[in-house]
Every structure is written in structure tokens, then in C-alpha cells.
Amino acid sequence: VDASEWSRTAGSLLLSIIMPVYNAFSWLDQCLQGIYQQDFSGSMELSVFDDASTDDSMAVLEAWRDRLEARGVAVVVSGHKSARPMGVGHSKNQAVAQSSGEFLCFQDSDDIMLPQRVRLQFESSLLHPNSVKSPGCHRDPRSVTLQPGAHGNPVSNLTPLRFQAFTSHGPTVVMPTWFCSRKLFQKVGPFNEGGKGVPEDLLFFYQHLRQGGSLVRVNECLLVYRYHEEAATHSVTEETMWKLRLDFLQERVLSQWEHFTIWSAGKQGRKLFRSLSPSTQRKVRAFCDVDVKKIKRGFYTYEESQERPKPRVPVLDFREACGPFIICVKLDMTGGELEENLSSLHLKEGIDYYHFS
């Protein structure tokens, strides 16, 4: 694809890099270096919204402005100086609103684009216009452990990304790697502006899936994803994520099933059962497990239930259980045993089971 020719033919700006900024001084120089080094030949702008930073983030950005504009990257900057930040959702919405590109490339100010990121995601967008595109990414520090599909960690090409929309790490395509058309964003968005503690990316992601949108993986690592204590992701509690995931699971999957089995009679499986609505709890045929001790107990009794009699659910060996299944065992945490057990039953993800781990 000749992006420069596309830009001339279209007669309008082709791409906007959308970047919210809040106290990013420590990271911003390398982030802007990555944008400067893009090998994309089409017209491009950087749209920044500063969410009341109290450090020298804007000074770093201004120091880069002439170099970026000489490279052909227009720089659009706005922000506010209120007493407190208004949140990532608000910042991204403002950055999108002041931008003019036909396509949107989302970038966090603490991450680093690799040189081919924009070009390869743009090419993928032309092939898949009704999708959110995401590449894989490197982790910094590399000691951070991420589940398959979480924060850019590769998912098998054989597994459609939408099937793992219920796992604990949020969207299967992490927000700082998203790339989509403006038309798609306007159809699905804007981002929720609830502020600190609201996973605006997960809410957008679920709305995209509700509207029949697709997800496409660009199978190269195109971003350095930085994981650190100041990251906004830490403001979202585990319980908030649990409730949103559970509600979406009940809406999209469990409401369509007459009965199902929870795979794991351990802590996570029992928590899932207790969290279900009473009508959905009655759909649970059994728990299944590989742990002989749990299986020998025979039943799980929900002691805290207000119902009488209290719900009492069988615990079976996984080979004796009937699907469909909700899997409450973390991917890639059993040395391949879970994957082998699922394969032995000839189950198909998205039909016979979904992961909720």
C-alpha cells in the first residue's frame, strides 16, 4: 500500500496518533522518539491532550515539536490546568475530537512505538475496516508476567480474540496498541469519562463486540509496553473488573445456555458460582475438576445462600462432566495440562467452552 499516494488521492489527513498525557516526563522523550522514527509515508499528526500534568511533560513535548513537524508530523496540543485530572477516558475523547485523521492510532505516553507500527496497522485497517487492530508487544520490565491475550501477549491465530473477552486482564487487545478508523470510533464511542477507577478501554471493547465489531491481530511485536507503579491501569480494582466481566459473560453467553458446568471447584470456580444471579445459578449442572480431593467431596454447598434449600452442586471428574463449560483455570498456568484436557474432550472454544480466568 502506498500511503503517500493514498494521502494525495484522499486530499485529507490520513492518520492521527491519539495520546493522552498525565505526568509522563520520565517516559515521554522515548515515546516521541518512537513516533518520530515511524516509517509510515502517509500524512500523519500527533494529537495530545494534557490532563493537568504537574511535571514538565509539556516542556518535553514542545522540545520535540519542531523535529516532529520537520518530519511531517503535525502536532496538535490542548489540555487543562484544573486542580485534579479528569481521567484517561476524557483525555482520549478530547484528543480524538481535536484530531482530523481518517484513522486513529492510540498511544500511551509511557510506551514506545517500534518503527513499522503505524504502517503495518494501517495496512491491516484497509483489509479489515470494521475491526480494532492490535499488534503484539514487548514488555518492560520483562519480568512482568502476562496471560496469553492480555496486554499484547500473543494469542494463537487459531483462537478468535473475541472468544477470550471475559478473562481477568481486560480487553484481549490492550488499549495502547489499538488502531481503528474514525468511523468505527464514532460508531462505538466515545470513551466513558467516569475518571479514575473506570476501565474505559474495557467498556469500549465490550460495546464494540456488542455492535458486531471484530478484532484483528497484527502478528508482529510493534510496541514496548511499560508496566510501572504509576500506570493508570492500577487504579481499576479487581472487583470492578470482576463485575464487568461477569455481567458481560451473563449477557453474551450464559443467557443463551440452558445448562452449563463450571470447570474448577476451587476458589475461582466457587466465586463465579456465588456471583451469578440466582436464575443463572440454577443453570449450573456441576463443577468439574482434576483434583481427586475435591472430587471425593462430591458436592459444593453454597452456605451463604438465602435460598432454601441451599444450592448443592455436584463436583465431578472433568471426564464425566457435560458441557458447555466456563473455564475458571488460568491459561498457561498448568504446564499445558488444562490445554491437554480440553483437547482430549474434543471441545471447541466459543461453542463448547469459554474462559473466565
C-alpha positions, -999 to 999 in steps of 0.1 A, spaced: 0 0 0 14 34 -10 2 55 19 17 87 5 -3 82 -28 -34 74 -7 -30 107 12 -27 127 -20 -57 110 -36 -79 113 -4 -70 150 -1 -73 149 37 -52 139 67 -48 101 68 -38 93 104 -40 108 139 -19 94 168 -41 98 199 -21 104 230 -34 114 265 -7 127 288 -5 130 325 28 134 344 47 115 317 80 134 319 100 102 327 88 84 296 78 110 270 111 115 253 114 79 243 77 78 234 81 108 210 113 93 196 93 62 186 67 84 168 95 104 150 110 71 137 78 57 121 84 45 85 48 54 75 47 75 44 12 89 46 1 122 62 1 120 100 -5 141 131 1 137 168 -29 148 189 -21 153 226 -44 162 255 -26 171 287 -47 161 317 -34 187 342 1 174 344 22 189 373 56 179 359 75 191 328 57 168 303 46 197 281 82 211 280 94 178 266 66 178 240 74 214 229 111 205 226 101 178 201 76 199 182 100 213 155 116 179 149 82 162 145 68 189 122 100 188 101 94 150 98 59 158 85 40 150 117 17 179 126 14 184 164 -19 194 180 -19 200 217 -45 211 242 -53 204 279 -64 219 311 -49 230 344 -77 221 368 -69 210 404 -72 174 395 -70 152 363 -103 144 346 -92 109 336 -79 89 307 -114 85 291 -119 123 290 -83 129 277 -87 104 249 -120 118 238 -106 153 237 -76 142 217 -98 124 192 -122 154 190 -94 179 181 -78 155 156 -87 151 119 -72 119 107 -93 92 89 -76 66 111 -68 67 148 -37 51 163 -39 51 202 -6 55 220 1 58 258 27 84 267 48 59 286 50 33 258 73 32 227 62 25 191 85 4 170 92 20 136 68 -1 115 38 0 138 17 27 121 24 13 86 15 -23 94 -16 -14 113 -27 10 86 -23 -18 60 -44 -41 82 -71 -15 86 -76 -14 48 -82 -51 48 -104 -51 79 -123 -18 82 -148 -29 108 -122 -41 133 -99 -29 161 -63 -38 152 -37 -47 177 -1 -60 174 19 -80 200 43 -60 222 74 -63 242 71 -59 280 92 -35 301 102 -48 325 103 -82 310 98 -98 344 61 -88 343 40 -119 337 11 -115 313 -15 -141 303 -20 -150 267 -41 -123 251 -35 -99 279 -17 -66 272 -5 -77 238 8 -111 247 2 -133 217 -29 -154 213 -29 -183 189 -41 -174 155 -65 -204 158 -83 -187 186 -106 -158 176 -98 -129 200 -135 -123 208 -138 -157 225 -114 -146 253 -133 -113 261 -141 -125 296 -106 -131 310 -93 -112 340 -68 -88 323 -94 -68 304 -95 -65 266 -78 -92 246 -63 -63 226 -47 -39 250 -57 -2 246 -22 13 239 -20 -9 208 -54 -1 193 -58 12 158 -91 18 141 -109 41 117 -125 73 129 -158 60 115 -156 29 138 -147 51 168 -177 74 162 -200 44 159 -188 27 191 -176 56 213 -169 79 229 -149 65 259 -166 65 293 -154 96 313 -161 83 348 -124 90 356 -101 72 380 -111 36 386 -132 32 355 -118 8 328 -128 29 299 -110 6 274 -129 -25 286 -162 -7 283 -154 5 248 -142 -30 239 -174 -46 251 -196 -21 232 -176 -28 200 -183 -65 204 -220 -58 211 -222 -40 178 -207 -69 159 -172 -55 156 -142 -77 151 -107 -79 164 -76 -84 143 -41 -93 155 -11 -79 135 13 -107 143 44 -87 150 56 -70 181 52 -33 174 52 -17 208 72 -16 240 45 -18 268 58 -3 300 44 -16 332 50 5 363 35 17 396 22 50 382 3 33 353 -34 42 352 -44 5 350 -36 2 387 -65 25 396 -90 -1 385 -99 -26 412 -101 -63 408 -137 -63 419 -147 -37 393 -131 -58 366 -148 -89 380 -183 -74 380 -180 -60 344 -166 -93 331 -194 -113 349 -222 -91 336 -208 -94 301 -205 -132 304 -241 -135 316 -253 -112 289 -234 -127 259 -230 -164 268 -249 -177 299 -282 -162 289 -280 -183 257 -273 -216 275 -299 -238 293 -273 -255 315 -235 -254 319 -206 -268 340 -181 -247 359 -146 -261 352 -128 -258 386 -142 -265 421 -115 -243 435 -116 -207 447 -123 -190 413 -150 -215 403 -168 -212 436 -166 -174 434 -181 -174 400 -210 -196 412 -216 -173 442 -215 -142 419 -241 -155 394 -277 -143 396 -300 -169 413 -316 -178 380 -282 -184 364 -270 -204 394 -299 -228 387 -284 -235 353 -252 -249 367 -252 -287 363 -220 -293 382 -184 -283 389 -157 -304 374 -121 -307 384 -89 -328 382 -82 -326 419 -91 -360 435 -97 -345 469 -123 -320 456 -140 -347 435 -142 -371 465 -161 -345 485 -189 -350 459 -207 -316 463 -203 -279 469 -229 -263 491 -234 -226 489 -237 -220 526 -242 -182 524 -272 -185 501 -305 -171 513 -323 -198 493 -338 -228 510 -327 -255 505 -292 -241 500 -278 -247 465 -258 -280 464 -239 -286 433 -221 -319 423 -183 -320 418 -173 -343 390 -142 -356 374 -138 -335 342 -140 -366 320 -175 -373 334 -189 -338 331 -212 -325 305 -206 -292 286 -208 -265 278 -181 -253 302 -170 -220 317 -133 -224 324 -121 -209 357 -85 -220 354 -58 -195 343 -44 -201 309 -8 -211 307 -6 -218 344 -9 -256 345 21 -266 324 -1 -274 295 -23 -298 315 -55 -278 311 -50 -274 273 -44 -312 270 -75 -320 290 -97 -297 268 -82 -312 237 -89 -348 249 -126 -340 251 -125 -326 215 -141 -293 227 -143 -261 205 -137 -228 221 -166 -203 215 -190 -232 212 -183 -258 239 -164 -235 264 -153 -200 272 -125 -189 295 -134 -168 326 -100 -169 343 
